Amino acid sequence: MGKLYLVPTPIGNLEDMTFRAIRILKEVDAVLAEDTRTTMHLFQKYEISNKLIPHHLNNEHKTVDRIVNEIEEGKNYALVSDAGTPAISDPGYLLVRACVQKGIEVDCLPGATAFVPALVNSGFPCEKFVYEGFLPTKKGRQTRILQIAQEERTVVLYESPHRILKALAQFQEHFEPNRKISISREISKKFEETVRGTAAELHAHFTNHPIKGEFVVVIEGKSN
């Protein structure tokens, strides 16, 4: 029986790859990639010539059984997302679940995940926190925000540049006025930035500054 490797890839700076991750990507029989074009840039930098197979949200339901069968027959696969650790707000969960159900060994390598540096940089308590992933875009969004408004632990979530101002406006409506928020974007890239303040202060900041990159939002827990 083969093995499935989950290989984190850099969230910005390509130098954040580990030696082990590069070795695994070279040694496995094939690499499953969220977007083969994105992964190809990484392959070119580290002279990896392995086979790339598309594995993303639009096809993973159809390909999981075939991949699992091939691993059972002895093939080793690696799974990568466009950036960060697979299955963290990215494809991967369905394949991991199927492998676990079949008794296939799954090895997740340590590596880049966007919310960890954002959480540590926030200055908020890190010993207990809640990871929310992306907020719903429509149905259930306000319900989720109301739940976060009552959360006493630090909350971490992702938001797109298209919805960050909407999110901050909703936070203003439902959060305590003095509740602190830390927003990090472009982590590990040239224009990396972390901005801290209340929802109102951050809304004013991003109204007057370019909104680019993916946003990691870290919210202070509600005061007792």
Secondary structure, 3 states (H helix, E strand, C coil): CCEEEECCECCCCHHHCCHHHHHHHHHCCEEEECCHHHHHHHHHHCCCCCCEEECCCCCHHHHHHHHHHHHHCCCCEEEECCCECCCCCCCCHHHHHHHHHCCCEEEECCCCCCHHHHHHHHCCCCCCEEEEEECCCCCCHHHHHHHHHCCCCEEEEEECCCCHHHHHHHHHHHCCCCCEEEEEECCCCCCCEEEEEEHHHHHHHHHCCCCCCCEEEEECCCCC
